[in-house]
Amino acid sequence: MNELRSTIYELLVKAQEAYGTLDAIRYKVKEAGDGGKKETKVAAKTYTQLRQDSEHFSAALNKLGEQGKHIALVGATSYSWIAGYYGIVNGGSVAVPLDANLPAEDLCELINRADATTFLYDASKENVALMAAEKCPRLQHLIAMEEETDVPNALSMWNLIAEAPQRPAFEPQPEDLAMIMFTSGTTGKSKGVMLTHRNLAENATALDMGYEPGTVLMSVLPIHHAYCLSMDILKGTSVGAVICINDSLLRVAKNIKLFEPNMILMVPLMVETLAKKLEEASLIPAPLVKIKVFGKQFHTICSGGAYLNPAYIDLFKKYGIKILQGYGMTECAPVISANSNSAFKAGSVGRCLPNCEVKIVDEEIWVKGTSVMQGYYQMPEETSQTLEDGWLKTGDLGYIDEDGFLFLTGRKKNLIITPNGENVSPEEIENKIGAHRLVQEVLVRDSEGVIEAEIFPDYEYASKKKIKDLQAQLQSVIDDYNKTAPLYKRVFKLKVRDVEFEKNTTKKIKRF
């Protein structure tokens, strides 16, 4: 078992003491090359630099009177974002990471709901800062992550760091609140999950992901999300990994070649997209494809956030790439279980982390342990509905097999109750129908007492295969599924979409 850390401050300090001169963060910069033309190069910050910059930012916030206050931050993944985050939580304040893809009005609403008094933003969110100055009355300070900003009265994070005094004599305690993280809200209003230092630090250090000092990670997921923040940033820091920042989902392939990572954390939709590309190159020898696309040094994809078809695990194995599937939720900081190199079972989401326990109550997964949240910020009713005697009711359905591996079967809120009183998990049907190559996305729901499947087909694949009657072809997919499905699980309606479903930031389809 890994050595557990009880605060994020301890996590960073121990990392700096062990790996101080090693690269902590790598990122792209534009610099003038030969002839004055700007070229893309890789810059880096060491663990010592990360600790120093974050501690100076802690001191700057303390000087502004923000110690213990709630500080919202929004922007793309960057060294400034990471240093700012560590500076906030390790200085005794509470970080409120926000989704950079949300409209300005929604971001202002969340700033107000979180009672934030400072807003830290990057250049792409100057419009939000301007709106927040008017619509968020509790805000005392606007801080830009860059050295310059066009927002009136805004401060510069890097000017504050340069002018900051020595770090104040403060060290957060394990039970101190570190973060309020809003859920993605796939089925309703987002909720502010309250997580302590212990919740986050122990979760990050309890999970064995096979990281070694110097392991090169490429971070591709939104940094405001628990999965990325905890497993890329906090976990990566704790083991002395090199965290490389992917600047766009459109440039993942190029950035893999640039950074040469060993591992990447993904959500299933990303894995599926890569799998389709690999299938197109099936006639080329697998070792050549692997080197061309990923590099010979690449060996692991960690997948989480939703169901992953086990067939993809077998596909990537042909290319010498392991896929380790895990399971979690923001309310558990976020990882609950995960497969590892030493304990793996296809189709499962792994064994429970050593710092928590799982039980099944009426098919629902309940979790207890040091990763479980303190509750939802300013939402006592929702908190009482979710927490019971220290147990978190996840809302997910599943079972534990004889070897201690956890399997997911659906979502309690999404259950379809048939006219005969049978319970049907739409996810189960979606996973089976979605395995067909023609199906890019599928949503299963109740429609006037029968089960309906709404499908967004892979139009590119249909074009390559010269499929003209998509409705008929997709109906045959449904018919094939129905042949082996019990009567109460059969699909009786089909709807074909022209556009993709609306999704949250982890690429889950919004159901309501």
URHUPE-V392295 format. One record per helix or strand of 3 or more residues. SS is the DSSP state (alpha for helix, beta for strand). FROM is the first residue (numbers start at 1). TO is the last residue. Records with the same first field share a line. If there is no record, write none. Layout:
SS=FROM-TO, FROM-TO
//
This chain:
alpha=8-19, 34-36, 47-63, 79-90, 104-113, 123-135, 157-163, 197-206, 226-238, 249-259, 268-280, 286-293, 310-317, 330-332, 380-386, 412-414, 426-433, 459-464, 470-484, 487-489
beta=23-32, 38-46, 70-74, 94-97, 116-121, 141-144, 177-182, 192-196, 216-219, 242-245, 263-266, 300-303, 322-329, 334-338, 356-361, 364-369, 391-400, 405-411, 439-447, 450-457, 491-497
//
